[in-house]
Amino acid sequence: MTAAVTVTRGHDIVRLDPGTGETRTRLAVTAASDEPGTWWLSTAAPRTGEDPGRRARAVHRALRDRAAPALGEDGLLVETGRVTTDVRCEGRRVAASTRTYLLVRDRDRVLHLKDGTSPPRSLPWASAAAPGDIRPDDPVVLGPAALLALTAAAQEEDGTAGPPGSGCSSPYPPHDFALRGLVTATGRRHADLCRACELLAEPERWLVPHGTFGTAGRPAAAPDHRPRTAFPRRALLLDSLTPCGRSADGRPDWLAAYCVVDGGEQARGRGLLRARGAPGTLLRETGAACAPARPALARDPIGRESYAQVPCVTTELTAGRLIVPAHP
């Protein structure tokens, strides 16, 4: 018997990671239902097409050479992919789409995430920076990934974390399975189609019972209500914050990737800084949005990747208050 509604989602993705090398994900999964509220999954033969790996390798080489003075021994993550969606009702195709994209990340900082495979024209850094280039009175600016990390940690501590994927919609194409037009095309209720979208948008959820993850993969941290201000002329910009235990006084410690911004130019930090502070306390020090929202990586406590649109924000913090001095 043919299912009343079938939605097939195909991913063909190549990732070049400085830590793990080149990996490829090629899969196609179908969610099918012949009655409202009930969906089941089945694997389908992967679709063939142009190998995205060639483009990924070319972009990676070009960006690596361009960024070499600032990157040092670190590297860029480059991912190219093609995401296809095919929707059928009673065997008749009612919607279809193909989307290609390019992702470039430096550690957890998203440098580029756009449709198509054209690389960024430039990278943000003019040079490299060391901890000694940071001044104690430098104002601290939270980059998007750092803001998301603090928000997720604060939600976990106070018990306000939502279900996986709650909060902001994801700008990452493999996670962005929109309902636009599907209700009209299939005649199904919005709530019913949401179940199919949830199953197909994030493949890692197929391996665990529904609701297993209790923290918000995409915390609602895009602060559109914040006042706007100019980016400080000089600042310590925290690109990401990763929890790494607690100090003797019980306050959480963080490892921070960073940039030193001076006069509109960014110097990429070599290595990581150690910062200290409770997430809720640090969030209370935040102020205005000082850059437009852009795609940012969010991680939950067990390392799952998700994405949201978040701006940089100013804080009342200075580098001397937040950063733990290195031991001699």
C-alpha positions as CSV (number, residue, x, y, z in Angstrom):
1,M,0.0,0.0,0.0
2,T,1.3,3.5,-0.9
3,A,1.5,5.9,2.1
4,A,-0.6,8.9,1.8
5,V,2.4,11.2,2.4
6,T,6.1,10.6,2.0
7,V,8.9,13.1,2.6
8,T,12.4,12.1,1.5
9,R,15.3,14.1,2.8
10,G,18.7,13.6,1.2
11,H,22.1,14.8,2.5
12,D,25.4,14.6,0.5
13,I,28.0,16.4,2.7
14,V,31.8,16.6,2.7
15,R,33.6,18.0,5.7
16,L,37.3,18.8,6.0
17,D,38.1,19.1,9.7
18,P,41.7,19.9,10.9
19,G,41.2,17.3,13.7
20,T,39.6,14.3,11.9
21,G,40.4,14.9,8.2
22,E,37.9,14.4,5.4
23,T,34.6,12.7,6.1
24,R,31.5,12.3,3.9
25,T,27.9,11.8,4.9
26,R,25.7,10.5,2.1
27,L,22.2,9.4,3.1
28,A,18.6,9.6,2.2
29,V,15.8,8.9,4.6
30,T,12.0,8.9,4.0
31,A,9.3,9.7,6.6
32,A,6.0,8.1,5.5
33,S,2.5,8.3,7.0
34,D,-0.9,7.0,5.9
35,E,-2.7,8.3,8.9
36,P,-2.3,11.7,10.7
37,G,0.0,11.7,13.7
38,T,1.9,8.5,12.8
39,W,5.2,8.6,10.9
40,W,7.9,5.9,10.3
41,L,11.3,6.1,8.8
42,S,13.0,4.1,6.2
43,T,16.4,4.4,4.5
44,A,16.4,5.0,0.8
45,A,19.1,4.6,-1.9
46,P,21.3,7.7,-1.7
47,R,21.1,10.0,-4.7
48,T,24.1,10.4,-6.8
49,G,25.5,13.6,-8.3
50,E,28.6,15.7,-8.5
51,D,31.1,14.9,-5.7
52,P,31.1,17.9,-3.4
53,G,34.5,16.9,-2.0
54,R,36.4,18.5,-4.9
55,R,34.9,21.9,-4.2
56,A,35.5,21.5,-0.4
57,R,39.2,20.7,-1.0
58,A,39.7,23.6,-3.3
59,V,38.1,26.1,-0.9
60,H,40.0,24.6,2.1
61,R,43.4,25.0,0.3
62,A,42.6,28.6,-0.7
63,L,41.4,29.7,2.7
64,R,44.2,27.8,4.5
65,D,46.9,29.6,2.5
66,R,45.1,33.0,3.0
67,A,44.8,32.5,6.7
68,A,48.2,30.9,7.4
69,P,49.7,34.0,9.2
70,A,46.9,34.0,11.8
71,L,46.0,30.4,12.0
72,G,49.5,29.0,12.8
73,E,49.1,25.3,13.5
74,D,45.3,25.5,13.7
75,G,43.1,25.0,10.8
76,L,39.7,25.8,9.3
77,L,36.7,23.5,9.1
78,V,35.2,23.6,5.6
79,E,32.0,21.8,4.7
80,T,30.1,21.7,1.4
81,G,26.8,20.0,1.0
82,R,23.7,19.4,-1.1
83,V,20.4,18.9,0.7
84,T,17.4,17.6,-1.3
85,T,13.7,17.3,-0.2
86,D,11.0,15.4,-2.1
87,V,7.4,15.5,-0.9
88,R,4.7,13.2,-2.4
89,C,1.0,12.7,-1.7
90,E,-0.6,9.4,-2.9
91,G,2.5,8.9,-5.0
92,R,2.3,12.3,-6.7
93,R,5.2,14.8,-6.2
94,V,3.8,18.0,-4.6
95,A,7.1,19.7,-3.6
96,A,10.8,19.3,-4.3
97,S,13.9,21.4,-3.6
98,T,17.6,21.2,-3.8
99,R,19.9,23.4,-1.7
100,T,23.7,23.7,-1.8
101,Y,25.7,25.5,0.8
102,L,29.2,26.2,2.1
103,L,30.2,26.3,5.8
104,V,33.5,27.6,7.1
105,R,34.4,27.6,10.8
106,D,37.4,28.6,12.9
107,R,37.0,26.5,16.0
108,D,33.4,27.3,17.1
109,R,33.3,30.6,15.3
110,V,31.2,30.5,12.1
111,L,33.1,32.6,9.4
112,H,30.8,31.7,6.5
113,L,27.5,29.9,6.1
114,K,25.6,30.7,2.9
115,D,23.8,29.0,0.1
116,G,25.9,28.1,-2.9
117,T,29.6,27.2,-2.8
118,S,31.3,30.5,-3.4
119,P,33.9,31.1,-0.6
120,P,34.2,34.3,1.5
121,R,36.1,37.1,-0.2
122,S,38.1,37.8,2.9
123,L,38.8,36.4,6.4
124,P,38.3,38.6,9.5
125,W,41.9,38.6,10.8
126,A,44.7,40.9,9.9
127,S,47.3,39.2,12.1
128,A,47.7,36.9,15.1
129,A,47.6,37.9,18.8
130,A,49.0,36.4,21.9
131,P,47.7,36.7,25.5
132,G,50.3,39.4,26.1
133,D,48.6,41.6,23.6
134,I,45.5,41.8,25.8
135,R,45.2,44.8,28.1
136,P,43.5,44.4,31.5
137,D,41.2,47.3,30.8
138,D,40.1,46.0,27.4
139,P,36.3,45.8,27.3
140,V,35.0,42.3,26.7
141,V,32.6,41.6,23.8
142,L,30.8,38.2,23.6
143,G,30.8,36.7,20.1
144,P,27.7,34.8,19.0
145,A,29.0,31.3,20.0
146,A,30.2,32.6,23.4
147,L,26.7,34.1,24.1
148,L,25.0,30.9,23.1
149,A,27.3,28.8,25.3
150,L,26.6,31.0,28.4
151,T,22.8,31.0,27.6
152,A,22.7,27.2,27.4
153,A,24.7,26.8,30.6
154,A,22.5,29.3,32.5
155,Q,19.3,27.5,31.2
156,E,20.7,24.1,32.4
157,E,21.6,25.5,35.8
158,D,18.2,27.1,36.4
159,G,16.1,24.4,34.8
160,T,14.6,26.5,32.1
161,A,16.2,24.5,29.2
162,G,13.6,23.5,26.6
163,P,13.4,20.3,24.4
164,P,16.0,19.7,21.7
165,G,16.0,22.3,19.0
166,S,13.7,24.7,20.9
167,G,14.3,28.4,20.6
168,C,15.7,29.9,17.4
169,S,15.3,28.3,14.0
170,S,18.5,26.9,12.5
171,P,20.3,28.6,9.6
172,Y,22.3,25.4,8.9
173,P,20.7,23.9,5.7
174,P,20.7,20.2,6.9
175,H,18.7,21.4,10.0
176,D,16.5,23.8,8.2
177,F,13.5,21.8,7.1
178,A,10.9,24.5,6.8
179,L,7.1,23.8,6.8
180,R,6.5,26.6,4.4
181,G,4.0,25.4,1.8
182,L,3.8,21.8,3.0
183,V,0.5,22.2,4.8
184,T,-1.1,23.4,1.6
185,A,0.7,21.0,-0.6
186,T,-0.1,17.9,1.5
187,G,-3.4,18.8,3.2
188,R,-1.9,17.7,6.6
189,R,-2.2,19.6,9.8
190,H,0.7,21.8,10.9
191,A,1.2,19.8,14.1
192,D,1.3,16.5,12.1
193,L,4.0,17.8,9.7
194,C,6.1,19.2,12.5
195,R,6.7,15.6,13.6
196,A,8.1,14.7,10.1
197,C,10.2,17.8,10.0
198,E,11.7,17.1,13.4
199,L,12.6,13.6,12.4
200,L,14.3,14.6,9.1
201,A,15.9,17.9,10.1
202,E,18.5,16.4,12.5
203,P,19.7,12.9,11.7
204,E,21.4,12.4,15.0
205,R,18.0,12.2,16.7
206,W,17.2,9.0,14.8
207,L,19.5,7.0,17.1
208,V,17.9,8.0,20.4
209,P,14.4,7.9,21.9
210,H,12.4,11.0,21.4
211,G,12.9,13.5,24.2
212,T,16.2,11.9,25.4
213,F,18.1,15.2,25.2
214,G,16.8,17.6,27.9
215,T,18.8,20.7,27.0
216,A,18.0,23.2,24.3
217,G,20.1,22.6,21.2
218,R,19.3,26.1,20.0
219,P,18.8,28.3,23.0
220,A,16.6,31.3,22.4
221,A,19.4,33.8,22.7
222,A,19.0,36.0,19.7
223,P,18.3,39.2,21.5
224,D,16.4,41.3,18.9
225,H,15.1,43.4,21.8
226,R,18.5,44.6,22.8
227,P,19.6,48.2,22.1
228,R,22.1,48.7,19.3
229,T,25.5,50.3,19.7
230,A,28.7,50.6,17.8
231,F,31.4,48.0,18.2
232,P,34.1,49.3,20.7
233,R,37.2,50.7,19.0
234,R,39.3,48.3,21.0
235,A,38.0,45.1,22.7
236,L,38.7,41.5,23.6
237,L,36.2,39.6,21.5
238,L,35.5,36.1,22.8
239,D,34.7,33.8,19.9
240,S,33.6,30.8,22.0
241,L,33.4,29.6,25.6
242,T,33.8,25.9,26.5
243,P,33.2,24.8,30.1
244,C,36.2,23.1,31.7
245,G,35.4,22.5,35.4
246,R,35.3,24.7,38.4
247,S,37.8,26.7,40.5
248,A,38.4,26.2,44.2
249,D,35.7,28.8,45.0
250,G,33.1,26.9,43.0
251,R,32.9,29.3,40.0
252,P,32.9,27.7,36.6
253,D,36.0,27.9,34.5
254,W,35.9,28.4,30.7
255,L,38.3,28.0,27.8
256,A,37.9,30.9,25.4
257,A,38.9,31.3,21.8
258,Y,39.5,35.0,21.2
259,C,40.4,37.9,19.0
260,V,41.9,41.3,19.9
261,V,40.1,44.1,18.0
262,D,41.9,47.4,17.6
263,G,40.8,50.2,15.3
264,G,38.5,47.9,13.3
265,E,41.2,45.2,12.7
266,Q,41.1,41.8,14.2
267,A,44.1,39.8,15.4
268,R,43.2,36.1,15.9
269,G,44.3,34.7,19.3
270,R,46.8,32.0,19.4
271,G,45.8,29.3,21.8
272,L,43.0,29.6,24.4
273,L,42.4,31.8,27.4
274,R,41.0,30.7,30.7
275,A,38.0,32.7,32.0
276,R,36.0,32.4,35.2
277,G,32.4,33.2,36.1
278,A,28.9,31.7,36.6
279,P,26.9,31.8,33.4
280,G,24.0,33.7,34.9
281,T,26.3,36.3,36.5
282,L,28.2,36.8,33.2
283,L,24.9,37.2,31.3
284,R,23.7,39.9,33.6
285,E,26.8,41.9,32.6
286,T,25.8,41.9,28.9
287,G,24.6,45.1,27.2
288,A,23.8,46.1,23.7
289,A,24.1,44.3,20.4
290,C,27.2,45.7,18.6
291,A,27.0,43.8,15.3
292,P,24.3,42.3,13.1
293,A,23.1,38.7,14.0
294,R,25.0,36.1,12.1
295,P,25.1,32.2,12.1
296,A,26.6,30.8,15.2
297,L,27.4,27.4,16.5
298,A,25.7,26.2,19.7
299,R,26.8,23.1,21.6
300,D,24.8,21.3,24.3
301,P,26.7,19.7,27.3
302,I,27.2,16.4,25.4
303,G,28.6,18.1,22.3
304,R,25.8,18.0,19.7
305,E,26.1,20.8,17.1
306,S,23.3,23.2,16.4
307,Y,23.1,26.7,14.9
308,A,21.3,29.9,15.6
309,Q,21.4,33.6,14.4
310,V,23.0,35.7,17.2
311,P,24.8,39.1,17.3
312,C,27.9,40.1,19.2
313,V,27.0,41.9,22.5
314,T,28.9,44.3,24.7
315,T,29.4,43.7,28.3
316,E,30.4,45.6,31.5
317,L,33.3,43.2,31.9
318,T,37.0,43.9,31.3
319,A,39.7,41.4,30.4
320,G,41.3,41.9,33.8
321,R,38.1,40.9,35.6
322,L,37.2,37.9,33.5
323,I,40.5,36.3,32.3
324,V,42.4,34.1,34.7
325,P,46.1,35.0,34.5
326,A,48.4,32.3,33.2
327,H,50.5,30.6,35.9
328,P,54.2,31.6,35.6
